[in-house]
Amino acid sequence: MTDEPGPKGTKVQQIADALKAAIESGEYAPGARLPGENALAAQYDVATLTARRALKILHTEGLVESRKGASARVLSFRPIRRRGIPRLARGQWGSGKTIWAADDHRAPDVGQIAVLENADPPAHIGDVLDLAPGETVCVRSRRYVMEGRPVMVAESYLPQSLVAGSPITQADTGPGGIYARLADLGHAPTRFREEIRVRLPSADEAAQLAIPAGRSVIKLARTAFDADGRAVEINEMTMDSAAYVLDYEFDA
Protein backbone atom coordinates (compact mmCIF):
# COMPACT_ATOMS: atom_id res chain seq x y z
CA MET A 1 0.00 0.00 0.00
CA THR A 2 2.86 2.39 -0.72
CA ASP A 3 2.60 5.43 -2.93
CA GLU A 4 5.81 4.83 -4.87
CA PRO A 5 5.83 6.21 -8.43
CA GLY A 6 5.02 3.67 -11.12
CA PRO A 7 4.77 3.85 -14.92
CA LYS A 8 1.54 5.87 -14.54
CA GLY A 9 2.59 7.96 -11.56
CA THR A 10 1.92 7.46 -7.89
CA LYS A 11 -1.17 5.69 -6.56
CA VAL A 12 -2.52 9.06 -5.51
CA GLN A 13 -2.20 10.42 -9.04
CA GLN A 14 -3.58 7.24 -10.61
CA ILE A 15 -6.72 7.41 -8.46
CA ALA A 16 -7.13 11.14 -9.11
CA ASP A 17 -6.71 10.60 -12.87
CA ALA A 18 -9.27 7.78 -12.88
CA LEU A 19 -11.80 9.92 -11.03
CA LYS A 20 -11.19 12.89 -13.33
CA ALA A 21 -11.72 10.67 -16.37
CA ALA A 22 -14.97 9.39 -14.86
CA ILE A 23 -16.15 12.96 -14.26
CA GLU A 24 -15.24 14.04 -17.80
CA SER A 25 -17.01 11.03 -19.33
CA GLY A 26 -20.19 11.78 -17.42
CA GLU A 27 -20.03 8.70 -15.24
CA TYR A 28 -20.19 11.14 -12.33
CA ALA A 29 -22.51 13.93 -13.40
CA PRO A 30 -22.59 17.41 -11.82
CA GLY A 31 -23.95 17.07 -8.31
CA ALA A 32 -23.14 13.35 -8.07
CA ARG A 33 -21.30 11.99 -5.05
CA LEU A 34 -17.94 10.28 -5.54
CA PRO A 35 -17.05 7.13 -3.61
CA GLY A 36 -15.84 7.92 -0.10
CA GLU A 37 -12.28 7.52 1.14
CA ASN A 38 -12.90 4.03 2.57
CA ALA A 39 -14.55 2.81 -0.64
CA LEU A 40 -11.73 4.16 -2.79
CA ALA A 41 -9.11 2.66 -0.47
CA ALA A 42 -10.73 -0.74 -0.80
CA GLN A 43 -11.22 -0.42 -4.57
CA TYR A 44 -7.59 0.49 -5.25
CA ASP A 45 -6.05 -1.47 -2.37
CA VAL A 46 -4.44 1.59 -0.81
CA ALA A 47 -4.41 3.28 2.57
CA THR A 48 -7.26 5.63 3.40
CA LEU A 49 -4.78 8.52 3.49
CA THR A 50 -3.81 7.79 -0.12
CA ALA A 51 -7.44 7.94 -1.20
CA ARG A 52 -7.87 11.17 0.76
CA ARG A 53 -4.93 12.75 -1.02
CA ALA A 54 -6.37 11.76 -4.40
CA LEU A 55 -9.66 13.45 -3.54
CA LYS A 56 -7.76 16.52 -2.37
CA ILE A 57 -6.24 16.87 -5.85
CA LEU A 58 -9.73 17.06 -7.35
CA HIS A 59 -10.74 19.62 -4.76
CA THR A 60 -7.65 21.73 -5.45
CA GLU A 61 -8.35 21.63 -9.18
CA GLY A 62 -11.92 22.80 -8.61
CA LEU A 63 -13.67 19.64 -9.79
CA VAL A 64 -15.37 18.68 -6.54
CA GLU A 65 -16.40 20.20 -3.24
CA SER A 66 -16.01 18.44 0.06
CA ARG A 67 -17.93 18.86 3.28
CA LYS A 68 -17.18 17.28 6.62
CA GLY A 69 -19.13 14.07 7.12
CA ALA A 70 -20.06 13.66 3.43
CA SER A 71 -18.31 12.28 0.37
CA ALA A 72 -17.01 14.66 -2.28
CA ARG A 73 -19.60 15.99 -4.74
CA VAL A 74 -18.94 16.91 -8.38
CA LEU A 75 -19.33 20.65 -8.86
CA SER A 76 -22.05 21.76 -11.22
CA PHE A 77 -20.32 25.06 -12.04
CA ARG A 78 -19.61 25.48 -15.76
CA PRO A 79 -16.39 27.42 -16.39
CA ILE A 80 -16.78 30.82 -18.00
CA ARG A 81 -15.60 30.81 -21.62
CA ARG A 82 -13.86 34.16 -21.85
CA ARG A 83 -13.80 35.16 -25.53
CA GLY A 84 -10.76 37.41 -25.51
CA ILE A 85 -11.16 39.07 -28.91
CA PRO A 86 -14.90 39.69 -29.56
CA ARG A 87 -15.46 40.96 -26.00
CA LEU A 88 -13.10 43.88 -26.67
CA ALA A 89 -14.48 44.84 -30.10
CA ARG A 90 -15.73 48.42 -30.34
CA GLY A 91 -19.03 47.07 -31.65
CA GLN A 92 -19.48 45.47 -28.23
CA TRP A 93 -18.84 48.25 -25.70
CA GLY A 94 -19.44 50.99 -28.27
CA SER A 95 -23.07 49.92 -28.59
CA GLY A 96 -23.57 50.10 -24.85
CA LYS A 97 -23.20 46.37 -24.19
CA THR A 98 -21.11 44.98 -21.38
CA ILE A 99 -18.03 43.15 -22.60
CA TRP A 100 -19.23 40.17 -20.55
CA ALA A 101 -22.08 39.67 -23.03
CA ALA A 102 -19.57 38.04 -25.40
CA ASP A 103 -18.71 35.34 -22.86
CA ASP A 104 -21.31 32.62 -23.35
CA HIS A 105 -23.96 35.25 -22.60
CA ARG A 106 -23.10 34.88 -18.91
CA ALA A 107 -22.27 37.96 -16.89
CA PRO A 108 -21.04 37.69 -13.30
CA ASP A 109 -22.30 39.97 -10.58
CA VAL A 110 -20.04 42.67 -9.20
CA GLY A 111 -19.95 41.52 -5.60
CA GLN A 112 -17.76 44.40 -4.45
CA ILE A 113 -16.62 47.65 -6.06
CA ALA A 114 -14.47 50.50 -4.78
CA VAL A 115 -13.19 53.62 -6.54
CA LEU A 116 -10.13 55.45 -5.23
CA GLU A 117 -9.10 58.74 -6.78
CA ASN A 118 -5.74 60.53 -6.70
CA ALA A 119 -3.90 57.35 -5.71
CA ASP A 120 -0.16 56.97 -6.05
CA PRO A 121 0.41 54.37 -8.80
CA PRO A 122 2.63 51.31 -8.36
CA ALA A 123 5.90 51.87 -10.20
CA HIS A 124 5.12 49.49 -13.07
CA ILE A 125 1.70 51.13 -13.59
CA GLY A 126 3.20 54.59 -13.71
CA ASP A 127 5.78 53.41 -16.25
CA VAL A 128 3.22 51.88 -18.63
CA LEU A 129 0.85 54.86 -18.34
CA ASP A 130 3.87 57.13 -18.88
CA LEU A 131 2.99 59.28 -15.89
CA ALA A 132 5.18 62.13 -14.77
CA PRO A 133 6.53 62.10 -11.21
CA GLY A 134 3.73 63.02 -8.81
CA GLU A 135 0.91 62.19 -11.24
CA THR A 136 -1.86 60.10 -9.70
CA VAL A 137 -4.33 57.50 -10.89
CA CYS A 138 -7.95 56.55 -10.40
CA VAL A 139 -8.18 52.93 -9.24
CA ARG A 140 -11.33 50.88 -9.77
CA SER A 141 -11.31 47.64 -7.72
CA ARG A 142 -13.92 44.94 -8.35
CA ARG A 143 -14.71 41.44 -7.13
CA TYR A 144 -16.82 39.35 -9.51
CA VAL A 145 -19.14 36.55 -8.44
CA MET A 146 -20.82 33.95 -10.67
CA GLU A 147 -23.58 31.76 -9.27
CA GLY A 148 -22.55 32.67 -5.74
CA ARG A 149 -18.90 31.78 -6.41
CA PRO A 150 -16.08 34.39 -6.52
CA VAL A 151 -14.35 34.06 -9.90
CA MET A 152 -12.16 37.13 -10.31
CA VAL A 153 -10.80 40.25 -8.66
CA ALA A 154 -9.62 43.14 -10.80
CA GLU A 155 -8.07 46.59 -10.48
CA SER A 156 -8.22 49.16 -13.29
CA TYR A 157 -5.75 52.04 -13.26
CA LEU A 158 -6.46 55.20 -15.26
CA PRO A 159 -4.65 58.56 -15.29
CA GLN A 160 -6.45 60.82 -12.82
CA SER A 161 -5.97 63.86 -15.05
CA LEU A 162 -7.75 62.05 -17.88
CA VAL A 163 -10.83 60.81 -16.03
CA ALA A 164 -11.37 63.41 -13.28
CA GLY A 165 -15.01 64.46 -13.06
CA SER A 166 -16.18 61.75 -15.47
CA PRO A 167 -18.49 58.79 -14.76
CA ILE A 168 -15.36 56.63 -14.66
CA THR A 169 -14.84 57.89 -11.13
CA GLN A 170 -18.28 56.61 -10.13
CA ALA A 171 -19.19 53.06 -9.16
CA ASP A 172 -21.62 52.80 -12.09
CA THR A 173 -19.92 53.99 -15.28
CA GLY A 174 -23.05 53.57 -17.41
CA PRO A 175 -23.76 51.60 -20.63
CA GLY A 176 -20.63 50.20 -22.27
CA GLY A 177 -18.52 50.62 -19.16
CA ILE A 178 -15.09 52.23 -18.92
CA TYR A 179 -14.27 51.99 -22.61
CA ALA A 180 -17.45 53.74 -23.70
CA ARG A 181 -16.73 56.53 -21.22
CA LEU A 182 -13.15 56.84 -22.48
CA ALA A 183 -14.64 57.25 -25.95
CA ASP A 184 -16.84 60.06 -24.59
CA LEU A 185 -13.64 61.74 -23.39
CA GLY A 186 -12.06 61.47 -26.85
CA HIS A 187 -9.76 58.58 -25.90
CA ALA A 188 -11.56 55.52 -27.23
CA PRO A 189 -9.40 52.39 -27.07
CA THR A 190 -8.24 51.37 -30.53
CA ARG A 191 -5.74 48.69 -29.51
CA PHE A 192 -5.37 46.28 -26.61
CA ARG A 193 -2.50 44.19 -25.28
CA GLU A 194 -3.01 41.29 -22.88
CA GLU A 195 -0.28 39.52 -20.92
CA ILE A 196 -1.12 36.22 -19.24
CA ARG A 197 0.73 34.16 -16.67
CA VAL A 198 -0.19 31.51 -14.12
CA ARG A 199 1.04 31.19 -10.55
CA LEU A 200 -0.08 30.17 -7.09
CA PRO A 201 -2.18 32.78 -5.27
CA SER A 202 -1.05 34.99 -2.45
CA ALA A 203 -2.85 34.48 0.85
CA ASP A 204 -5.00 37.56 0.16
CA GLU A 205 -5.90 36.41 -3.36
CA ALA A 206 -6.86 32.94 -2.13
CA ALA A 207 -9.06 34.51 0.55
CA GLN A 208 -10.77 36.89 -1.88
CA LEU A 209 -11.48 34.10 -4.35
CA ALA A 210 -12.27 31.53 -1.64
CA ILE A 211 -9.95 28.94 -3.21
CA PRO A 212 -7.38 26.51 -1.80
CA ALA A 213 -3.84 27.86 -1.52
CA GLY A 214 -2.68 25.11 -3.89
CA ARG A 215 -4.93 26.13 -6.80
CA SER A 216 -3.32 28.30 -9.46
CA VAL A 217 -4.67 31.67 -10.46
CA ILE A 218 -4.55 33.28 -13.89
CA LYS A 219 -2.94 36.71 -13.81
CA LEU A 220 -4.07 38.74 -16.83
CA ALA A 221 -2.93 42.30 -17.41
CA ARG A 222 -4.66 44.25 -20.17
CA THR A 223 -3.53 47.63 -21.44
CA ALA A 224 -5.84 49.81 -23.55
CA PHE A 225 -4.33 52.31 -26.03
CA ASP A 226 -6.06 55.22 -27.76
CA ALA A 227 -5.60 56.29 -31.39
CA ASP A 228 -2.47 58.27 -30.47
CA GLY A 229 -0.88 55.20 -28.92
CA ARG A 230 -1.32 56.48 -25.37
CA ALA A 231 -1.96 53.88 -22.67
CA VAL A 232 -5.26 55.01 -21.11
CA GLU A 233 -6.10 52.07 -18.85
CA ILE A 234 -4.40 49.07 -17.28
CA ASN A 235 -6.62 46.32 -15.91
CA GLU A 236 -4.91 43.74 -13.71
CA MET A 237 -7.10 40.67 -13.21
CA THR A 238 -6.68 37.68 -10.91
CA MET A 239 -8.88 34.75 -11.95
CA ASP A 240 -9.71 31.43 -10.34
CA SER A 241 -8.10 29.08 -12.88
CA ALA A 242 -10.86 26.51 -12.33
CA ALA A 243 -13.53 29.07 -13.24
CA TYR A 244 -12.24 30.12 -16.65
CA VAL A 245 -11.49 28.93 -20.16
CA LEU A 246 -9.54 31.57 -22.13
CA ASP A 247 -10.79 31.48 -25.73
CA TYR A 248 -8.91 33.32 -28.51
CA GLU A 249 -10.05 32.88 -32.10
CA PHE A 250 -8.63 34.92 -35.00
CA ASP A 251 -7.92 34.67 -38.70
CA ALA A 252 -4.53 33.50 -39.96
C-alpha positions as CSV (number, residue, x, y, z in Angstrom):
1,M,0.0,0.0,0.0
2,T,2.9,2.4,-0.7
3,D,2.6,5.4,-2.9
4,E,5.8,4.8,-4.9
5,P,5.8,6.2,-8.4
6,G,5.0,3.7,-11.1
7,P,4.8,3.9,-14.9
8,K,1.5,5.9,-14.5
9,G,2.6,8.0,-11.6
10,T,1.9,7.5,-7.9
11,K,-1.2,5.7,-6.6
12,V,-2.5,9.1,-5.5
13,Q,-2.2,10.4,-9.0
14,Q,-3.6,7.2,-10.6
15,I,-6.7,7.4,-8.5
16,A,-7.1,11.1,-9.1
17,D,-6.7,10.6,-12.9
18,A,-9.3,7.8,-12.9
19,L,-11.8,9.9,-11.0
20,K,-11.2,12.9,-13.3
21,A,-11.7,10.7,-16.4
22,A,-15.0,9.4,-14.9
23,I,-16.2,13.0,-14.3
24,E,-15.2,14.0,-17.8
25,S,-17.0,11.0,-19.3
26,G,-20.2,11.8,-17.4
27,E,-20.0,8.7,-15.2
28,Y,-20.2,11.1,-12.3
29,A,-22.5,13.9,-13.4
30,P,-22.6,17.4,-11.8
31,G,-24.0,17.1,-8.3
32,A,-23.1,13.3,-8.1
33,R,-21.3,12.0,-5.1
34,L,-17.9,10.3,-5.5
35,P,-17.1,7.1,-3.6
36,G,-15.8,7.9,-0.1
37,E,-12.3,7.5,1.1
38,N,-12.9,4.0,2.6
39,A,-14.6,2.8,-0.6
40,L,-11.7,4.2,-2.8
41,A,-9.1,2.7,-0.5
42,A,-10.7,-0.7,-0.8
43,Q,-11.2,-0.4,-4.6
44,Y,-7.6,0.5,-5.2
45,D,-6.0,-1.5,-2.4
46,V,-4.4,1.6,-0.8
47,A,-4.4,3.3,2.6
48,T,-7.3,5.6,3.4
49,L,-4.8,8.5,3.5
50,T,-3.8,7.8,-0.1
51,A,-7.4,7.9,-1.2
52,R,-7.9,11.2,0.8
53,R,-4.9,12.7,-1.0
54,A,-6.4,11.8,-4.4
55,L,-9.7,13.5,-3.5
56,K,-7.8,16.5,-2.4
57,I,-6.2,16.9,-5.8
58,L,-9.7,17.1,-7.3
59,H,-10.7,19.6,-4.8
60,T,-7.7,21.7,-5.4
61,E,-8.4,21.6,-9.2
62,G,-11.9,22.8,-8.6
63,L,-13.7,19.6,-9.8
64,V,-15.4,18.7,-6.5
65,E,-16.4,20.2,-3.2
66,S,-16.0,18.4,0.1
67,R,-17.9,18.9,3.3
68,K,-17.2,17.3,6.6
69,G,-19.1,14.1,7.1
70,A,-20.1,13.7,3.4
71,S,-18.3,12.3,0.4
72,A,-17.0,14.7,-2.3
73,R,-19.6,16.0,-4.7
74,V,-18.9,16.9,-8.4
75,L,-19.3,20.6,-8.9
76,S,-22.1,21.8,-11.2
77,F,-20.3,25.1,-12.0
78,R,-19.6,25.5,-15.8
79,P,-16.4,27.4,-16.4
80,I,-16.8,30.8,-18.0
81,R,-15.6,30.8,-21.6
82,R,-13.9,34.2,-21.9
83,R,-13.8,35.2,-25.5
84,G,-10.8,37.4,-25.5
85,I,-11.2,39.1,-28.9
86,P,-14.9,39.7,-29.6
87,R,-15.5,41.0,-26.0
88,L,-13.1,43.9,-26.7
89,A,-14.5,44.8,-30.1
90,R,-15.7,48.4,-30.3
91,G,-19.0,47.1,-31.7
92,Q,-19.5,45.5,-28.2
93,W,-18.8,48.3,-25.7
94,G,-19.4,51.0,-28.3
95,S,-23.1,49.9,-28.6
96,G,-23.6,50.1,-24.8
97,K,-23.2,46.4,-24.2
98,T,-21.1,45.0,-21.4
99,I,-18.0,43.1,-22.6
100,W,-19.2,40.2,-20.5
101,A,-22.1,39.7,-23.0
102,A,-19.6,38.0,-25.4
103,D,-18.7,35.3,-22.9
104,D,-21.3,32.6,-23.3
105,H,-24.0,35.3,-22.6
106,R,-23.1,34.9,-18.9
107,A,-22.3,38.0,-16.9
108,P,-21.0,37.7,-13.3
109,D,-22.3,40.0,-10.6
110,V,-20.0,42.7,-9.2
111,G,-19.9,41.5,-5.6
112,Q,-17.8,44.4,-4.4
113,I,-16.6,47.6,-6.1
114,A,-14.5,50.5,-4.8
115,V,-13.2,53.6,-6.5
116,L,-10.1,55.4,-5.2
117,E,-9.1,58.7,-6.8
118,N,-5.7,60.5,-6.7
119,A,-3.9,57.4,-5.7
120,D,-0.2,57.0,-6.1
121,P,0.4,54.4,-8.8
122,P,2.6,51.3,-8.4
123,A,5.9,51.9,-10.2
124,H,5.1,49.5,-13.1
125,I,1.7,51.1,-13.6
126,G,3.2,54.6,-13.7
127,D,5.8,53.4,-16.2
128,V,3.2,51.9,-18.6
129,L,0.8,54.9,-18.3
130,D,3.9,57.1,-18.9
131,L,3.0,59.3,-15.9
132,A,5.2,62.1,-14.8
133,P,6.5,62.1,-11.2
134,G,3.7,63.0,-8.8
135,E,0.9,62.2,-11.2
136,T,-1.9,60.1,-9.7
137,V,-4.3,57.5,-10.9
138,C,-7.9,56.5,-10.4
139,V,-8.2,52.9,-9.2
140,R,-11.3,50.9,-9.8
141,S,-11.3,47.6,-7.7
142,R,-13.9,44.9,-8.3
143,R,-14.7,41.4,-7.1
144,Y,-16.8,39.4,-9.5
145,V,-19.1,36.5,-8.4
146,M,-20.8,33.9,-10.7
147,E,-23.6,31.8,-9.3
148,G,-22.5,32.7,-5.7
149,R,-18.9,31.8,-6.4
150,P,-16.1,34.4,-6.5
151,V,-14.4,34.1,-9.9
152,M,-12.2,37.1,-10.3
153,V,-10.8,40.2,-8.7
154,A,-9.6,43.1,-10.8
155,E,-8.1,46.6,-10.5
156,S,-8.2,49.2,-13.3
157,Y,-5.7,52.0,-13.3
158,L,-6.5,55.2,-15.3
159,P,-4.7,58.6,-15.3
160,Q,-6.5,60.8,-12.8
161,S,-6.0,63.9,-15.0
162,L,-7.8,62.1,-17.9
163,V,-10.8,60.8,-16.0
164,A,-11.4,63.4,-13.3
165,G,-15.0,64.5,-13.1
166,S,-16.2,61.8,-15.5
167,P,-18.5,58.8,-14.8
168,I,-15.4,56.6,-14.7
169,T,-14.8,57.9,-11.1
170,Q,-18.3,56.6,-10.1
171,A,-19.2,53.1,-9.2
172,D,-21.6,52.8,-12.1
173,T,-19.9,54.0,-15.3
174,G,-23.0,53.6,-17.4
175,P,-23.8,51.6,-20.6
176,G,-20.6,50.2,-22.3
177,G,-18.5,50.6,-19.2
178,I,-15.1,52.2,-18.9
179,Y,-14.3,52.0,-22.6
180,A,-17.4,53.7,-23.7
181,R,-16.7,56.5,-21.2
182,L,-13.2,56.8,-22.5
183,A,-14.6,57.3,-26.0
184,D,-16.8,60.1,-24.6
185,L,-13.6,61.7,-23.4
186,G,-12.1,61.5,-26.9
187,H,-9.8,58.6,-25.9
188,A,-11.6,55.5,-27.2
189,P,-9.4,52.4,-27.1
190,T,-8.2,51.4,-30.5
191,R,-5.7,48.7,-29.5
192,F,-5.4,46.3,-26.6
193,R,-2.5,44.2,-25.3
194,E,-3.0,41.3,-22.9
195,E,-0.3,39.5,-20.9
196,I,-1.1,36.2,-19.2
197,R,0.7,34.2,-16.7
198,V,-0.2,31.5,-14.1
199,R,1.0,31.2,-10.6
200,L,-0.1,30.2,-7.1
201,P,-2.2,32.8,-5.3
202,S,-1.1,35.0,-2.4
203,A,-2.9,34.5,0.9
204,D,-5.0,37.6,0.2
205,E,-5.9,36.4,-3.4
206,A,-6.9,32.9,-2.1
207,A,-9.1,34.5,0.5
208,Q,-10.8,36.9,-1.9
209,L,-11.5,34.1,-4.4
210,A,-12.3,31.5,-1.6
211,I,-10.0,28.9,-3.2
212,P,-7.4,26.5,-1.8
213,A,-3.8,27.9,-1.5
214,G,-2.7,25.1,-3.9
215,R,-4.9,26.1,-6.8
216,S,-3.3,28.3,-9.5
217,V,-4.7,31.7,-10.5
218,I,-4.6,33.3,-13.9
219,K,-2.9,36.7,-13.8
220,L,-4.1,38.7,-16.8
221,A,-2.9,42.3,-17.4
222,R,-4.7,44.2,-20.2
223,T,-3.5,47.6,-21.4
224,A,-5.8,49.8,-23.6
225,F,-4.3,52.3,-26.0
226,D,-6.1,55.2,-27.8
227,A,-5.6,56.3,-31.4
228,D,-2.5,58.3,-30.5
229,G,-0.9,55.2,-28.9
230,R,-1.3,56.5,-25.4
231,A,-2.0,53.9,-22.7
232,V,-5.3,55.0,-21.1
233,E,-6.1,52.1,-18.8
234,I,-4.4,49.1,-17.3
235,N,-6.6,46.3,-15.9
236,E,-4.9,43.7,-13.7
237,M,-7.1,40.7,-13.2
238,T,-6.7,37.7,-10.9
239,M,-8.9,34.7,-11.9
240,D,-9.7,31.4,-10.3
241,S,-8.1,29.1,-12.9
242,A,-10.9,26.5,-12.3
243,A,-13.5,29.1,-13.2
244,Y,-12.2,30.1,-16.7
245,V,-11.5,28.9,-20.2
246,L,-9.5,31.6,-22.1
247,D,-10.8,31.5,-25.7
248,Y,-8.9,33.3,-28.5
249,E,-10.0,32.9,-32.1
250,F,-8.6,34.9,-35.0
251,D,-7.9,34.7,-38.7
252,A,-4.5,33.5,-40.0
